[in-house]
């Protein structure tokens, strides 16, 4: 599994979701994960201005892009990237 981040930084800032939109997000993300057992949403982190990330685990970035387009099309984003841990020697 790869670590995939969806960046909400510029034009794709995360909108403030009302209760109905938040429920819609949960239902749609849940449906996407039920359809693809290798897909996992670890969390969404956003500041007061809508800048943030969505943290996913998936086969690859294309799998998350598919979810964003098919299930979460009401959530804007700027970029989807696969990231690797930086080896830190302390």
N, C-alpha and C positions, 0 to 999 in steps of 0.2 A: 504494500500500500504506500502511496505517496502522500506527502503533505502538500495540500493545495490551498492557496490563499486567494480569496476574491477581494480585490482592493476597491474600496469606496473612498476615493481621495479627492477627486476634482469634480468633473461633470457627473460622476457616479456616486455622489454623496448619498448616504442612507437617509431616506425621508423619515420623518417622525410618523410612526405607524399608529393609527387609532386601534381600538380594541378589535374591530372587525378585521382590519388588515393584518393585525398580529395573529389572530386566529387562522386567517387564510394562509399566512406564512407557515405556521406550525403544521397545518393540515397538508399543504403542498409539499413541504420539505419531508414530512413523514411518508407521504405517498411515494416520493422519489426514492427514499431509502428502502421502502418495502419492495420496490421494483428492482433495485440494484443492491444486493446484500453486501457488496464491497464498498458502498458509499456510506460515509458517516459525517454528520455535521457536529463538530466539536464545540462550536460557539460562535457568536457574533459579538463583536466588540466595537462600540461606537462612542465618539465624544459628543459633546453638546452641539457641535456644528455639523454632525452627520459624517464626519471623517472616521473611517474604521476599516475593519477586515471581517470577513467571514472565514472561519478556519474549518477546512474539510480534510477528510482522508478519502482517497479514491484511487482507482486504477491509474488515472492520469488526468491532466487538466481538461481534456476534451469531455470527460465524463461529467465534470462539474459544470462546464460551459453548457452542456446539454440540459442539465437541471435548471440552470439559471434562465435559459431560453424557454424551456417547456413548462416548468412548474412555478418559477419565481420571476416571471417576466415583468412584474410590477416593481421589482427592486433593481435600481440602476447600479451599474458598476463600471469601473474604468479598465480593469485588467484582471485576468486570472493567471496566476503563476504557480508553477511547481517549485517548491523550495527544498533545500537540503540543509541539514544541521551543519553548523560551522564547527569543526573540531577545535575545541579549546583545550590547550594544555595549560593547566594551572600549577 
